Each structure stands twice: as C-alpha cells, then as structure tokens.
Amino acid sequence: MKLKCIKSVQMKGERTEDRYQAFTEGNEYNARKGSCKGLNGDPWEVVPVLRTKNDKGESHIIKHLNKDTTLDDFFSTHFIELRNS
C-alpha cells in the first residue's frame, strides 16, 4: 500500500537533540500490514497494525487495524492512501 504524507511528523525526544523529522510532507511511503503483541496491555494479545519506515529507515506503527481507534486521528491527519492507477 502506498501512502502520501500530507502533514510532516516530528519525533520528540526527552532532549532537544533527540528531535528529528520522521515523515515529510509530500513524500510517499510504502506501508505494510503486520502484527504486534502487547499493545493493549495484554502481553499475549496479537494486534493487527499498519506500519511504515520513516525518513531514517525506522519502522513505525501508524495505525491499528482492529476496533481500537488509538491511532486513527494520527493516520488521517498525516497520511492519505494513494490509489493504484
């Protein structure tokens, strides 16, 4: 799945020097479905997620694909899905 960033994302660390641009407005990113354990407090529950690599090549979960709407606002604020043409 191809995504386009519509609003840049800055990662914020505890220190000023830890901050960096993670996703850049106008760039396209390849997203893939995956799963992760322990996101909802249960260490054994498997949660389906959508993840992509940021500008530094680090993998990030950008949306939960189950009923949990935790990252829905983040996803819709920062990304749009590109249709295959």
C-alpha angles and dihedrals in degrees: 000000000000120000131188120211110232097178125029119245123217118198112220122208129187090263127051092239090057092066119103143158107267102175124017125214111251095022122119122227133193111233127194137189118247141144138244134192127227101022095125098045094269108105092206101044112106113218120197110228143176114232138179138176119256128222090280093051095254118140116240133186105231102172140015110228098203128073091291109107096191096122100027093102092047092050096047092045096051108026144042125192114243117222120229111249 
